[in-house]
Amino acid sequence: MIIRLALIGSGTRSEPFTIDLPTCSGIVTNETTGRAFADVPVSDVPADVAAFVNAYPTYDLVTPLPVPFPASLANAWAEHLARRYDLGNARWHPVVF
Amino acid sequence: MKITSYAVARPAYGDRNSSSTTNSYLASIGPHAFTIRWTQTIAAGKKCLVETGQSRIRRTTAATVLGDVVTEMIATSGSTDIYVLNGFLYNLAIGAMDRVYIPTVFTLFAGEVFRATTVDLSTGGINEIILSSKGTNYDA
């Protein structure tokens, strides 16, 4: 599913702009606003995060969300990814933005 | 009497809970810093056979000041980066194109990351960039 997320990185070779997710494609960025669209596998997105994304649709990389992404959902998403990939210390903290 | 061995061969990778995995990026884009366009991480207990992939860069609008336009596909194991594919265009002519393919199939193991990056160091101008790959995920 397409999700608008917070961009991380500085745009250098060692720290390219990206999204804090283990798997995603079609990343389109706006470095000025710090936002990016990405196609994220449905299996990597918990149902409550998907519900939030569907409740607050985004159409560009500029307009802020009407409500901030709740920290509880962010933590739940990080835990979901850690369980699903089960790669020890690997941790991702994606934020709908 | 029929005798059957207990030593049954392990199923081929394609029969071990396999699924296709595709990574894609297609955009007409101006100058930009190093940006990851897709990422694939192999989960515990899985492997991925990367079967094909390509990069295509085609200039659609001339730049004011020409710079390198680069695409990269990188497989990372631990802290080691392996450059699987490099696309490179340094040409002002509209329609100038660079197209490269991943030269061979290869296997990604659990914890390894496969990613694609683009950068355009020109001033002005637009390039159409395609970066795609296809593989098969399966139980290790």
gemmi code that builds the backbone of each chain (N, CA, C; Angstrom):
import gemmi

chains = {
    "A": [
        ("MET", (0.837, -1.177, 0.000), (0.000, 0.000, 0.000), (0.885, 1.245, 0.000)),
        ("ILE", (0.364, 2.313, -0.618), (1.141, 3.553, -0.688), (0.962, 4.322, 0.625)),
        ("ILE", (2.077, 4.684, 1.240), (2.047, 5.411, 2.516), (2.990, 6.607, 2.426)),
        ("ARG", (2.580, 7.712, 3.013), (3.472, 8.876, 3.083), (4.200, 8.835, 4.419)),
        ("LEU", (5.511, 8.864, 4.343), (6.327, 8.641, 5.542), (7.378, 9.737, 5.713)),
        ("ALA", (7.941, 9.761, 6.895), (9.020, 10.709, 7.173), (10.302, 10.252, 6.497)),
        ("LEU", (10.997, 11.216, 5.904), (12.254, 10.951, 5.217), (13.398, 11.013, 6.227)),
        ("ILE", (14.373, 10.130, 6.067), (15.577, 10.199, 6.895), (16.794, 10.252, 5.975)),
        ("GLY", (17.948, 10.558, 6.533), (19.178, 10.642, 5.754), (19.509, 12.078, 5.402)),
        ("SER", (20.699, 12.251, 4.798), (21.169, 13.589, 4.465), (21.469, 13.754, 2.979)),
        ("GLY", (21.259, 12.717, 2.183), (21.468, 12.837, 0.742), (22.904, 12.621, 0.302)),
        ("THR", (23.751, 12.149, 1.198), (25.132, 11.833, 0.826), (25.236, 10.360, 0.450)),
        ("ARG", (26.376, 9.989, -0.136), (26.551, 8.582, -0.514), (26.462, 7.665, 0.707)),
        ("SER", (27.047, 8.093, 1.810), (27.032, 7.226, 2.995), (25.712, 7.302, 3.762)),
        ("GLU", (24.951, 8.381, 3.548), (23.664, 8.544, 4.235), (22.621, 9.041, 3.247)),
        ("PRO", (22.239, 8.206, 2.286), (21.271, 8.675, 1.289), (19.912, 8.926, 1.928)),
        ("PHE", (19.110, 9.778, 1.263), (17.728, 9.934, 1.702), (17.017, 8.589, 1.567)),
        ("THR", (16.212, 8.247, 2.540), (15.474, 6.992, 2.488), (14.356, 7.008, 3.521)),
        ("ILE", (13.714, 5.873, 3.663), (12.629, 5.701, 4.617), (13.027, 4.576, 5.569)),
        ("ASP", (12.656, 4.695, 6.819), (13.083, 3.719, 7.818), (12.182, 2.485, 7.779)),
        ("LEU", (12.312, 1.725, 6.699), (11.537, 0.495, 6.532), (12.452, -0.594, 5.987)),
        ("PRO", (12.195, -1.858, 6.311), (13.048, -2.926, 5.779), (12.805, -3.197, 4.302)),
        ("THR", (11.558, -3.025, 3.861), (11.219, -3.332, 2.479), (10.189, -2.332, 1.970)),
        ("CYS", (10.495, -1.686, 0.852), (9.535, -0.782, 0.221), (10.084, -0.442, -1.158)),
        ("SER", (9.239, 0.075, -2.024), (9.703, 0.433, -3.370), (9.009, 1.702, -3.839)),
        ("GLY", (9.471, 2.172, -5.010), (8.864, 3.354, -5.616), (8.935, 4.592, -4.755)),
        ("ILE", (10.056, 4.812, -4.096), (10.172, 5.935, -3.161), (10.286, 7.260, -3.926)),
        ("VAL", (9.364, 8.162, -3.647), (9.359, 9.511, -4.234), (9.472, 10.495, -3.072)),
        ("THR", (10.427, 11.417, -3.165), (10.761, 12.219, -1.986), (10.537, 13.715, -2.197)),
        ("ASN", (10.379, 14.410, -1.092), (10.462, 15.871, -1.072), (11.364, 16.227, 0.111)),
        ("GLU", (12.615, 16.563, -0.226), (13.602, 16.802, 0.842), (13.251, 18.045, 1.653)),
        ("THR", (12.573, 18.991, 1.030), (12.242, 20.237, 1.723), (11.238, 19.992, 2.853)),
        ("THR", (10.218, 19.210, 2.561), (9.201, 18.943, 3.594), (9.557, 17.718, 4.440)),
        ("GLY", (10.535, 16.922, 3.986), (10.920, 15.740, 4.744), (9.919, 14.601, 4.625)),
        ("ARG", (9.192, 14.572, 3.510), (8.178, 13.532, 3.322), (8.491, 12.706, 2.067)),
        ("ALA", (7.971, 11.480, 2.050), (8.155, 10.616, 0.884), (6.991, 9.647, 0.772)),
        ("PHE", (6.611, 9.363, -0.458), (5.671, 8.279, -0.720), (6.463, 7.001, -0.950)),
        ("ALA", (5.918, 5.884, -0.470), (6.544, 4.592, -0.734), (5.469, 3.524, -0.806)),
        ("ASP", (5.747, 2.508, -1.599), (4.864, 1.354, -1.702), (5.375, 0.306, -0.703)),
        ("VAL", (4.584, 0.057, 0.319), (5.007, -0.822, 1.418), (4.219, -2.130, 1.340)),
        ("PRO", (4.892, -3.288, 1.486), (4.145, -4.554, 1.466), (3.047, -4.563, 2.538)),
        ("VAL", (1.870, -5.012, 2.152), (0.735, -5.008, 3.092), (1.062, -5.829, 4.338)),
        ("SER", (1.809, -6.911, 4.141), (2.132, -7.768, 5.287), (3.049, -7.076, 6.294)),
        ("ASP", (3.673, -5.977, 5.904), (4.555, -5.233, 6.817), (3.807, -4.128, 7.563)),
        ("VAL", (2.514, -3.977, 7.284), (1.764, -2.871, 7.880), (0.684, -3.435, 8.801)),
        ("PRO", (0.758, -3.172, 10.105), (-0.284, -3.652, 11.021), (-1.647, -3.041, 10.673)),
        ("ALA", (-2.682, -3.738, 11.026), (-4.035, -3.305, 10.663), (-4.361, -1.914, 11.203)),
        ("ASP", (-3.931, -1.603, 12.423), (-4.281, -0.296, 12.980), (-3.522, 0.847, 12.287)),
        ("VAL", (-2.306, 0.556, 11.807), (-1.577, 1.572, 11.031), (-2.261, 1.767, 9.690)),
        ("ALA", (-2.668, 0.668, 9.059), (-3.378, 0.771, 7.782), (-4.674, 1.562, 7.956)),
        ("ALA", (-5.346, 1.349, 9.071), (-6.590, 2.077, 9.327), (-6.321, 3.573, 9.458)),
        ("PHE", (-5.211, 3.936, 10.116), (-4.848, 5.350, 10.247), (-4.560, 5.957, 8.879)),
        ("VAL", (-3.791, 5.218, 8.054), (-3.448, 5.721, 6.719), (-4.710, 5.924, 5.895)),
        ("ASN", (-5.645, 4.988, 5.989), (-6.880, 5.111, 5.210), (-7.783, 6.224, 5.737)),
        ("ALA", (-7.694, 6.482, 7.032), (-8.534, 7.526, 7.630), (-8.049, 8.924, 7.267)),
        ("TYR", (-6.733, 9.050, 7.013), (-6.158, 10.365, 6.694), (-5.390, 10.280, 5.380)),
        ("PRO", (-6.101, 10.196, 4.258), (-5.422, 10.066, 2.959), (-4.583, 11.294, 2.633)),
        ("THR", (-3.482, 11.065, 1.935), (-2.575, 12.155, 1.551), (-2.431, 12.160, 0.039)),
        ("TYR", (-2.379, 13.358, -0.524), (-2.360, 13.483, -1.980), (-1.106, 14.185, -2.489)),
        ("ASP", (-0.323, 14.755, -1.610), (0.908, 15.406, -2.050), (1.958, 15.239, -0.957)),
        ("LEU", (3.146, 15.791, -1.227), (4.246, 15.648, -0.253), (4.442, 16.925, 0.545)),
        ("VAL", (3.411, 17.772, 0.556), (3.538, 19.072, 1.221), (2.557, 19.218, 2.383)),
        ("THR", (1.290, 18.954, 2.126), (0.244, 19.227, 3.117), (0.426, 18.360, 4.366)),
        ("PRO", (0.531, 18.975, 5.531), (0.701, 18.178, 6.757), (-0.535, 17.339, 7.061)),
        ("LEU", (-0.335, 16.277, 7.825), (-1.467, 15.475, 8.296), (-2.327, 16.318, 9.223)),
        ("PRO", (-3.640, 16.095, 9.247), (-4.499, 16.858, 10.157), (-4.241, 16.512, 11.618)),
        ("VAL", (-3.781, 15.303, 11.858), (-3.394, 14.905, 13.224), (-2.054, 14.191, 13.146)),
        ("PRO", (-1.195, 14.353, 14.151), (0.096, 13.669, 14.099), (-0.086, 12.155, 14.264)),
        ("PHE", (0.865, 11.420, 13.717), (0.852, 9.957, 13.847), (1.083, 9.594, 15.311)),
        ("PRO", (0.159, 8.879, 15.946), (0.296, 8.603, 17.388), (1.543, 7.780, 17.711)),
        ("ALA", (2.197, 8.117, 18.802), (3.400, 7.389, 19.209), (3.086, 5.920, 19.481)),
        ("SER", (1.884, 5.655, 19.980), (1.522, 4.261, 20.273), (1.490, 3.427, 18.986)),
        ("LEU", (0.992, 4.022, 17.909), (0.977, 3.313, 16.629), (2.397, 3.138, 16.082)),
        ("ALA", (3.217, 4.169, 16.243), (4.602, 4.078, 15.780), (5.332, 2.943, 16.501)),
        ("ASN", (5.119, 2.859, 17.803), (5.768, 1.780, 18.565), (5.241, 0.411, 18.149)),
        ("ALA", (3.926, 0.325, 17.928), (3.332, -0.949, 17.523), (3.871, -1.390, 16.160)),
        ("TRP", (4.059, -0.418, 15.280), (4.590, -0.738, 13.940), (6.034, -1.245, 14.054)),
        ("ALA", (6.825, -0.560, 14.872), (8.218, -0.989, 15.050), (8.280, -2.416, 15.601)),
        ("GLU", (7.424, -2.717, 16.559), (7.399, -4.068, 17.131), (6.953, -5.096, 16.093)),
        ("HIS", (5.971, -4.732, 15.308), (5.475, -5.621, 14.245), (6.608, -5.996, 13.282)),
        ("LEU", (7.376, -4.993, 12.870), (8.469, -5.242, 11.923), (9.579, -6.077, 12.567)),
        ("ALA", (9.868, -5.789, 13.819), (10.921, -6.539, 14.514), (10.534, -8.020, 14.618)),
        ("ARG", (9.265, -8.291, 14.921), (8.797, -9.679, 15.011), (8.806, -10.345, 13.638)),
        ("ARG", (8.330, -9.623, 12.645), (8.160, -10.212, 11.322), (9.506, -10.572, 10.689)),
        ("TYR", (10.497, -9.707, 10.840), (11.791, -9.971, 10.208), (12.729, -10.768, 11.112)),
        ("ASP", (12.550, -10.639, 12.418), (13.259, -11.470, 13.400), (14.767, -11.474, 13.161)),
        ("LEU", (15.357, -10.291, 13.009), (16.772, -10.194, 12.674), (17.605, -9.628, 13.821)),
        ("GLY", (17.290, -10.040, 15.023), (18.099, -9.646, 16.172), (18.014, -8.167, 16.464)),
        ("ASN", (19.137, -7.466, 16.283), (19.180, -6.057, 16.667), (18.562, -5.118, 15.631)),
        ("ALA", (18.220, -5.667, 14.467), (17.673, -4.790, 13.420), (16.345, -4.206, 13.885)),
        ("ARG", (16.226, -2.891, 13.833), (14.998, -2.219, 14.259), (14.683, -1.088, 13.301)),
        ("TRP", (13.425, -0.991, 12.956), (12.981, 0.096, 12.091), (11.895, 0.860, 12.821)),
        ("HIS", (11.863, 2.157, 12.586), (10.866, 3.014, 13.246), (10.215, 3.948, 12.222)),
        ("PRO", (9.424, 3.384, 11.324), (8.769, 4.241, 10.340), (7.704, 5.121, 10.979)),
        ("VAL", (7.545, 6.319, 10.417), (6.559, 7.277, 10.936), (5.732, 7.807, 9.774)),
        ("VAL", (4.416, 7.627, 9.856), (3.521, 8.257, 8.888), (3.602, 9.756, 9.132)),
        ("PHE", (3.825, 10.522, 8.051), (4.152, 11.938, 8.248), (3.492, 12.783, 7.181)),
    ],
    "B": [
        ("MET", (6.942, -56.551, -3.383), (6.885, -55.595, -2.285), (7.546, -54.286, -2.707)),
        ("LYS", (6.848, -53.188, -2.448), (7.401, -51.889, -2.815), (8.243, -51.346, -1.669)),
        ("ILE", (9.434, -50.946, -1.985), (10.321, -50.396, -0.953), (10.529, -48.908, -1.230)),
        ("THR", (10.258, -48.086, -0.230), (10.419, -46.651, -0.380), (11.441, -46.142, 0.625)),
        ("SER", (12.386, -45.372, 0.141), (13.410, -44.843, 1.038), (12.831, -43.712, 1.894)),
        ("TYR", (13.305, -43.609, 3.107), (12.930, -42.477, 3.957), (13.722, -41.217, 3.591)),
        ("ALA", (14.802, -41.419, 2.843), (15.650, -40.271, 2.489), (15.030, -39.540, 1.296)),
        ("VAL", (13.972, -38.813, 1.556), (13.288, -38.101, 0.482), (14.041, -36.799, 0.192)),
        ("ALA", (14.227, -36.526, -1.068), (14.955, -35.309, -1.447), (14.187, -34.065, -0.988)),
        ("ARG", (14.930, -33.033, -0.604), (14.302, -31.774, -0.195), (13.672, -31.117, -1.421)),
        ("PRO", (12.498, -30.509, -1.261), (11.887, -29.849, -2.414), (12.805, -28.756, -2.973)),
        ("ALA", (12.664, -28.532, -4.247), (13.421, -27.445, -4.881), (13.001, -26.109, -4.277)),
        ("TYR", (13.868, -25.100, -4.407), (13.583, -23.818, -3.744), (12.224, -23.250, -4.145)),
        ("GLY", (11.860, -23.457, -5.406), (10.590, -22.915, -5.885), (9.377, -23.588, -5.271)),
        ("ASP", (9.603, -24.713, -4.586), (8.503, -25.424, -3.938), (8.565, -25.274, -2.422)),
        ("ARG", (9.380, -24.359, -1.946), (9.506, -24.171, -0.502), (8.853, -22.851, -0.088)),
        ("ASN", (7.518, -22.834, -0.117), (6.767, -21.656, 0.322), (7.244, -20.405, -0.415)),
        ("SER", (7.399, -20.527, -1.716), (8.017, -19.455, -2.494), (7.007, -18.400, -2.935)),
        ("SER", (7.526, -17.235, -3.202), (6.687, -16.151, -3.720), (7.560, -15.185, -4.507)),
        ("SER", (6.960, -14.544, -5.500), (7.700, -13.550, -6.276), (7.902, -12.289, -5.460)),
        ("THR", (9.027, -11.660, -5.682), (9.257, -10.368, -5.053), (9.760, -9.408, -6.127)),
        ("THR", (9.112, -8.272, -6.244), (9.498, -7.308, -7.256), (9.832, -5.968, -6.609)),
        ("ASN", (10.807, -5.308, -7.176), (11.173, -3.958, -6.738), (11.137, -3.060, -7.950)),
        ("SER", (10.528, -1.898, -7.825), (10.453, -1.054, -9.010), (10.479, 0.428, -8.648)),
        ("TYR", (11.009, 1.190, -9.582), (11.006, 2.644, -9.486), (10.972, 3.181, -10.903)),
        ("LEU", (10.064, 4.082, -11.180), (9.981, 4.730, -12.487), (9.588, 6.171, -12.253)),
        ("ALA", (10.413, 7.099, -12.727), (10.088, 8.512, -12.540), (10.836, 9.363, -13.552)),
        ("SER", (10.256, 10.511, -13.871), (10.963, 11.561, -14.586), (11.374, 12.561, -13.523)),
        ("ILE", (12.655, 12.761, -13.382), (13.125, 13.482, -12.201), (14.302, 14.373, -12.544)),
        ("GLY", (14.353, 15.516, -11.870), (15.440, 16.470, -12.044), (16.597, 16.153, -11.110)),
        ("PRO", (17.545, 17.084, -11.012), (18.710, 16.872, -10.158), (18.303, 16.589, -8.706)),
        ("HIS", (19.017, 15.673, -8.092), (18.695, 15.305, -6.698), (19.914, 14.656, -6.058)),
        ("ALA", (19.884, 14.650, -4.735), (20.967, 14.045, -3.970), (20.798, 12.519, -3.944)),
        ("PHE", (21.759, 11.822, -3.328), (21.679, 10.362, -3.220), (20.384, 9.976, -2.504)),
        ("THR", (19.565, 9.162, -3.182), (18.274, 8.770, -2.620), (18.030, 7.293, -2.893)),
        ("ILE", (17.650, 6.562, -1.873), (17.293, 5.153, -2.038), (15.888, 5.086, -2.621)),
        ("ARG", (15.711, 4.318, -3.695), (14.427, 4.227, -4.387), (13.658, 2.967, -4.032)),
        ("TRP", (14.349, 1.914, -3.662), (13.684, 0.757, -3.068), (14.665, -0.038, -2.227)),
        ("THR", (14.090, -0.770, -1.308), (14.879, -1.566, -0.369), (14.172, -2.894, -0.150)),
        ("GLN", (14.946, -3.953, -0.090), (14.385, -5.265, 0.217), (15.271, -5.921, 1.264)),
        ("THR", (14.689, -6.287, 2.384), (15.428, -6.950, 3.459), (14.940, -8.398, 3.571)),
        ("ILE", (15.866, -9.327, 3.677), (15.502, -10.732, 3.745), (15.278, -11.109, 5.212)),
        ("ALA", (14.076, -11.606, 5.494), (13.705, -11.951, 6.871), (14.402, -13.236, 7.312)),
        ("ALA", (14.417, -13.451, 8.623), (14.987, -14.678, 9.176), (14.261, -15.884, 8.590)),
        ("GLY", (15.016, -16.942, 8.279), (14.421, -18.170, 7.754), (14.110, -18.129, 6.271)),
        ("LYS", (14.499, -17.064, 5.610), (14.201, -16.917, 4.185), (15.486, -16.701, 3.374)),
        ("LYS", (15.381, -16.954, 2.073), (16.400, -16.564, 1.102), (15.668, -15.946, -0.086)),
        ("CYS", (16.418, -15.257, -0.913), (15.813, -14.706, -2.131), (16.782, -14.890, -3.293)),
        ("LEU", (16.288, -15.518, -4.345), (17.064, -15.639, -5.574), (16.685, -14.469, -6.473)),
        ("VAL", (17.628, -13.561, -6.686), (17.373, -12.413, -7.568), (17.638, -12.869, -9.000)),
        ("GLU", (16.605, -12.823, -9.818), (16.683, -13.450, -11.138), (16.956, -12.467, -12.271)),
        ("THR", (16.498, -11.240, -12.108), (16.740, -10.269, -13.167), (16.619, -8.859, -12.607)),
        ("GLY", (17.169, -7.912, -13.317), (17.058, -6.523, -12.890), (17.648, -5.618, -13.946)),
        ("GLN", (17.138, -4.407, -14.032), (17.683, -3.483, -15.018), (17.637, -2.052, -14.512)),
        ("SER", (18.515, -1.262, -15.071), (18.523, 0.175, -14.857), (18.477, 0.832, -16.227)),
        ("ARG", (17.625, 1.841, -16.354), (17.623, 2.621, -17.591), (17.548, 4.092, -17.234)),
        ("ILE", (18.440, 4.877, -17.811), (18.417, 6.334, -17.648), (18.277, 6.927, -19.045)),
        ("ARG", (17.317, 7.824, -19.206), (17.155, 8.470, -20.526), (16.923, 9.957, -20.306)),
        ("ARG", (17.779, 10.769, -20.935), (17.628, 12.213, -20.751), (16.458, 12.717, -21.581)),
        ("THR", (15.541, 13.450, -20.925), (14.377, 13.980, -21.631), (14.416, 15.501, -21.735)),
        ("THR", (15.216, 16.159, -20.890), (15.383, 17.611, -20.954), (16.850, 17.924, -20.682)),
        ("ALA", (17.425, 18.789, -21.492), (18.846, 19.098, -21.327), (19.103, 19.833, -20.012)),
        ("ALA", (20.235, 19.571, -19.430), (20.631, 20.258, -18.199), (21.297, 21.585, -18.531)),
        ("THR", (21.250, 22.516, -17.585), (21.974, 23.772, -17.749), (23.469, 23.536, -17.556)),
        ("VAL", (23.797, 22.833, -16.496), (25.181, 22.418, -16.237), (25.167, 20.910, -16.085)),
        ("LEU", (25.926, 20.218, -16.940), (25.886, 18.758, -16.946), (26.625, 18.167, -15.758)),
        ("GLY", (26.025, 17.139, -15.148), (26.677, 16.396, -14.074), (26.391, 14.918, -14.245)),
        ("ASP", (27.021, 14.105, -13.417), (26.806, 12.656, -13.496), (25.381, 12.308, -13.078)),
        ("VAL", (24.773, 11.392, -13.803), (23.514, 10.779, -13.375), (23.831, 9.308, -13.142)),
        ("VAL", (23.595, 8.850, -11.936), (24.063, 7.519, -11.554), (22.927, 6.728, -10.905)),
        ("THR", (22.828, 5.450, -11.273), (21.955, 4.519, -10.567), (22.823, 3.388, -10.025)),
        ("GLU", (22.433, 2.875, -8.885), (23.192, 1.781, -8.282), (22.236, 0.773, -7.677)),
        ("MET", (22.555, -0.511, -7.815), (21.900, -1.551, -7.026), (22.973, -2.193, -6.172)),
        ("ILE", (22.709, -2.250, -4.877), (23.721, -2.672, -3.918), (23.151, -3.774, -3.039)),
        ("ALA", (23.899, -4.852, -2.906), (23.548, -5.905, -1.950), (24.464, -5.741, -0.740)),
        ("THR", (23.884, -5.704, 0.437), (24.660, -5.467, 1.651), (24.585, -6.679, 2.567)),
        ("SER", (25.756, -7.183, 2.921), (25.847, -8.261, 3.897), (26.644, -7.726, 5.068)),
        ("GLY", (25.997, -7.568, 6.215), (26.670, -6.933, 7.339), (27.019, -5.514, 6.962)),
        ("SER", (28.311, -5.175, 7.019), (28.718, -3.819, 6.659), (29.364, -3.786, 5.279)),
        ("THR", (29.311, -4.898, 4.549), (29.961, -4.963, 3.240), (28.956, -4.705, 2.127)),
        ("ASP", (29.239, -3.712, 1.282), (28.390, -3.392, 0.145), (28.965, -4.011, -1.122)),
        ("ILE", (28.125, -4.701, -1.873), (28.514, -5.236, -3.166), (27.709, -4.502, -4.230)),
        ("TYR", (28.403, -3.844, -5.133), (27.706, -3.130, -6.201), (27.324, -4.132, -7.294)),
        ("VAL", (26.026, -4.404, -7.372), (25.526, -5.405, -8.305), (25.329, -4.797, -9.686)),
        ("LEU", (24.985, -3.531, -9.721), (24.692, -2.857, -11.002), (25.011, -1.375, -10.854)),
        ("ASN", (25.600, -0.806, -11.901), (25.843, 0.634, -11.940), (25.392, 1.194, -13.285)),
        ("GLY", (24.470, 2.129, -13.248), (24.091, 2.849, -14.454), (24.732, 4.226, -14.406)),
        ("PHE", (25.095, 4.767, -15.588), (25.814, 6.042, -15.603), (25.505, 6.778, -16.899)),
        ("LEU", (25.062, 8.022, -16.770), (24.818, 8.838, -17.963), (25.444, 10.208, -17.754)),
        ("TYR", (26.247, 10.623, -18.731), (26.835, 11.963, -18.715), (26.719, 12.479, -20.139)),
        ("ASN", (25.551, 13.027, -20.459), (25.266, 13.380, -21.846), (24.146, 14.418, -21.862)),
        ("LEU", (24.363, 15.499, -22.565), (23.368, 16.575, -22.625), (22.264, 16.311, -23.649)),
        ("ALA", (22.520, 15.429, -24.591), (21.598, 15.246, -25.708), (20.284, 14.629, -25.254)),
        ("ILE", (19.194, 15.240, -25.655), (17.882, 14.672, -25.344), (17.766, 13.322, -26.044)),
        ("GLY", (17.358, 12.323, -25.307), (17.261, 10.972, -25.851), (18.481, 10.121, -25.548)),
        ("ALA", (19.549, 10.729, -25.059), (20.723, 9.936, -24.683), (20.319, 8.936, -23.604)),
        ("MET", (20.827, 7.716, -23.713), (20.324, 6.665, -22.828), (21.441, 5.754, -22.350)),
        ("ASP", (21.285, 5.281, -21.137), (22.167, 4.250, -20.586), (21.272, 3.130, -20.074)),
        ("ARG", (21.575, 1.898, -20.478), (20.771, 0.767, -20.028), (21.712, -0.360, -19.633)),
        ("VAL", (21.573, -0.862, -18.427), (22.406, -1.978, -17.964), (21.531, -2.978, -17.228)),
        ("TYR", (22.006, -4.220, -17.226), (21.262, -5.313, -16.596), (22.134, -5.969, -15.534)),
        ("ILE", (21.478, -6.543, -14.538), (22.215, -7.359, -13.581), (22.810, -8.542, -14.353)),
        ("PRO", (24.120, -8.768, -14.240), (24.764, -9.740, -15.132), (24.502, -11.197, -14.790)),
        ("THR", (24.018, -11.494, -13.597), (23.841, -12.900, -13.240), (22.802, -13.017, -12.122)),
        ("VAL", (22.302, -14.221, -11.908), (21.417, -14.430, -10.755), (22.281, -14.591, -9.509)),
        ("PHE", (21.729, -14.229, -8.361), (22.469, -14.390, -7.117), (21.482, -14.542, -5.965)),
        ("THR", (21.954, -15.073, -4.872), (21.103, -15.362, -3.718), (21.367, -14.368, -2.602)),
        ("LEU", (20.286, -13.870, -2.025), (20.373, -13.034, -0.821), (20.000, -13.902, 0.375)),
        ("PHE", (20.747, -13.761, 1.460), (20.508, -14.564, 2.659), (19.842, -13.710, 3.739)),
        ("ALA", (19.339, -14.387, 4.758), (18.634, -13.690, 5.835), (19.481, -12.547, 6.389)),
        ("GLY", (18.850, -11.399, 6.535), (19.537, -10.235, 7.078), (20.190, -9.371, 6.013)),
        ("GLU", (20.348, -9.898, 4.821), (20.981, -9.100, 3.770), (19.965, -8.132, 3.166)),
        ("VAL", (20.485, -7.032, 2.672), (19.638, -5.959, 2.151), (20.010, -5.696, 0.702)),
        ("PHE", (19.017, -5.561, -0.120), (19.197, -5.245, -1.541), (18.517, -3.902, -1.768)),
        ("ARG", (19.241, -2.921, -2.291), (18.655, -1.597, -2.425), (19.116, -0.926, -3.719)),
        ("ALA", (18.334, 0.055, -4.154), (18.656, 0.796, -5.365), (18.697, 2.281, -5.041)),
        ("THR", (19.705, 2.959, -5.577), (19.948, 4.373, -5.287), (20.068, 5.153, -6.584)),
        ("THR", (19.614, 6.405, -6.571), (19.834, 7.294, -7.710), (20.454, 8.599, -7.222)),
        ("VAL", (21.166, 9.260, -8.139), (21.662, 10.602, -7.869), (21.832, 11.310, -9.216)),
        ("ASP", (21.511, 12.589, -9.257), (21.715, 13.405, -10.458), (22.405, 14.690, -10.026)),
        ("LEU", (23.668, 14.827, -10.429), (24.478, 15.951, -9.977), (24.449, 17.123, -10.964)),
        ("SER", (23.569, 17.064, -11.954), (23.442, 18.167, -12.917), (22.766, 19.361, -12.268)),
        ("THR", (22.753, 20.470, -13.012), (21.905, 21.612, -12.662), (20.837, 21.715, -13.738)),
        ("GLY", (19.599, 21.584, -13.354), (18.500, 21.611, -14.322), (18.433, 20.334, -15.138)),
        ("GLY", (17.413, 20.267, -15.981), (17.246, 19.086, -16.817), (16.496, 17.971, -16.111)),
        ("ILE", (15.992, 17.055, -16.923), (15.201, 15.940, -16.389), (15.651, 14.642, -17.045)),
        ("ASN", (15.675, 13.588, -16.266), (15.941, 12.248, -16.780), (14.797, 11.323, -16.387)),
        ("GLU", (14.481, 10.400, -17.277), (13.548, 9.333, -16.923), (14.387, 8.149, -16.433)),
        ("ILE", (14.075, 7.686, -15.246), (14.872, 6.618, -14.644), (13.976, 5.430, -14.309)),
        ("ILE", (14.425, 4.256, -14.721), (13.748, 3.014, -14.362), (14.752, 2.139, -13.622)),
        ("LEU", (14.340, 1.621, -12.481), (15.171, 0.685, -11.717), (14.248, -0.441, -11.260)),
        ("SER", (14.498, -1.659, -11.720), (13.585, -2.734, -11.356), (14.339, -4.044, -11.175)),
        ("SER", (13.765, -4.912, -10.384), (14.318, -6.257, -10.220), (13.196, -7.215, -9.880)),
        ("LYS", (13.456, -8.495, -10.122), (12.491, -9.533, -9.792), (13.248, -10.707, -9.190)),
        ("GLY", (12.690, -11.273, -8.147), (13.307, -12.428, -7.514), (12.268, -13.378, -6.967)),
        ("THR", (12.753, -14.455, -6.362), (11.867, -15.425, -5.722), (12.299, -15.607, -4.280)),
        ("ASN", (11.384, -15.321, -3.364), (11.612, -15.545, -1.939), (11.224, -16.979, -1.602)),
        ("TYR", (11.984, -17.637, -0.742), (11.619, -19.011, -0.375), (12.212, -19.360, 0.983)),
        ("ASP", (11.704, -20.436, 1.555), (12.197, -20.872, 2.859), (13.645, -21.334, 2.734)),
        ("ALA", (14.485, -20.881, 3.649), (15.917, -21.193, 3.581), (16.157, -22.690, 3.771)),
    ],
}
model = gemmi.Model(1)
for chain_id, residues in chains.items():
    chain = gemmi.Chain(chain_id)
    for i, (resn, *xyz) in enumerate(residues, 1):
        res = gemmi.Residue()
        res.name, res.seqid = resn, gemmi.SeqId(i, " ")
        for name, pos in zip(("N", "CA", "C"), xyz):
            atom = gemmi.Atom()
            atom.name, atom.element = name, gemmi.Element(name[0])
            atom.pos, atom.b_iso = gemmi.Position(*pos), 0.0
            res.add_atom(atom)
        chain.add_residue(res)
    model.add_chain(chain)
structure = gemmi.Structure()
structure.add_model(model)
structure.setup_entities()
